[in-house]
Amino acid sequence: MKKLVADITGIVQGVGFRSFVRDAAVKLGVEATAENMDDGSVRVLARGNGRQLLRLLALLRQGSRFSSVDRVDYLLEDGEDDAEGS
């Protein structure tokens, strides 16, 4: 099982983004939480297989209907092997 930590910036608070993340996670079959951060971003923590998490990452970049995603910084971990990106 892999772990995804993603920080999403843009217009992502007060627009249903956390609900969007929860719904997407359920549809993809991954465990995920989304938390509003003090700086206006949203942090997503998710666990699943690589394919599921990459699909979730693509959806995070796209955003919800009322959000506007400027940037997604993420860390995808798989045990001892780590891969970073943005």
C-alpha positions in Angstrom: 0.0 0.0 0.0 1.2 3.5 -0.9 0.7 6.8 0.8 0.0 10.2 -0.8 0.4 13.5 0.9 -0.8 16.4 -1.3 -1.0 20.1 -0.6 -3.4 21.9 -2.9 -3.3 25.7 -3.3 -5.7 28.0 -5.0 -9.4 28.6 -4.3 -10.0 25.3 -2.4 -11.6 26.4 0.9 -15.3 27.1 1.2 -16.1 25.6 -2.2 -16.8 22.0 -1.3 -13.3 20.8 -2.1 -12.9 18.5 0.9 -16.3 16.9 0.1 -15.0 16.4 -3.5 -11.9 14.7 -2.2 -14.0 12.3 0.0 -16.3 11.4 -2.8 -13.5 10.8 -5.2 -11.7 8.6 -2.7 -14.8 6.5 -2.2 -15.2 6.1 -5.9 -11.6 5.1 -6.3 -11.6 2.8 -3.3 -8.9 4.6 -1.3 -8.8 5.9 2.2 -8.4 9.7 2.2 -8.8 12.7 4.5 -8.8 16.4 3.5 -8.0 19.2 6.0 -8.1 22.9 5.6 -4.8 24.5 6.4 -4.3 28.0 8.0 -2.7 29.3 4.8 -5.8 28.7 2.7 -4.6 25.4 1.2 -6.0 21.9 1.7 -3.9 18.9 2.7 -4.9 15.5 1.5 -3.6 12.3 3.1 -4.5 9.1 1.2 -3.6 5.4 1.1 -4.2 3.0 -1.7 -2.4 1.3 -4.6 -0.3 3.3 -7.0 -2.8 3.4 -9.8 -5.6 4.6 -7.4 -3.4 7.3 -5.9 -2.2 8.6 -9.3 -5.9 8.8 -10.4 -6.7 10.7 -7.2 -3.8 13.0 -7.9 -5.1 13.8 -11.4 -8.5 14.6 -9.9 -6.9 16.9 -7.3 -5.2 18.8 -10.0 -8.5 19.1 -11.9 -10.4 20.3 -8.8 -14.0 20.4 -8.0 -16.7 22.3 -9.8 -16.4 25.4 -7.8 -12.7 25.3 -6.9 -9.7 26.7 -8.8 -6.5 24.7 -8.3 -3.3 26.7 -8.8 -0.8 24.1 -7.6 -0.5 20.5 -6.2 2.6 19.7 -4.3 2.8 16.0 -3.3 4.8 13.2 -1.9 4.1 9.6 -2.9 5.6 7.1 -0.6 6.0 3.3 -1.0 7.9 1.9 1.9 11.6 2.6 1.4 11.2 4.0 -2.1 10.0 7.6 -2.2 9.1 9.7 -5.2 8.5 13.4 -5.0 6.8 15.8 -7.5 4.8 18.9 -8.0 
